[in-house]
Amino acid sequence: MKDSLLLLLTGIVCAAGAWLFFRYFGQEAFGMLMLLGLIGAIADNARLRRRLRERGPSRKASALGCDKKKPPRRWLFC
């Protein structure tokens, strides 16, 4: 019973938040959502690049020859 009430309350809060978002931004709401998605993708890409730089190439990449200066023949798996 408690879980269902919390779930209902969460749904009401999310619906109210969505209504406020679209009410405030109006026609620019979808542009804002796209902008937020683009910023999130760029931030995630930067985080993953930093993590890769810290760890270096993986064993699989080394086994495929991806750590050499000359591009490997199986470049899709690097």
Secondary structure, DSSP 8 states (H G I E B T S, - for coil): -HHHHHHHHHHHHHHHHHHHHHHHHGGGHHHHHHHHHHHHHHHHHHHHHHHHHHH-S-HHHHHTTTTSSS--TTGGG-
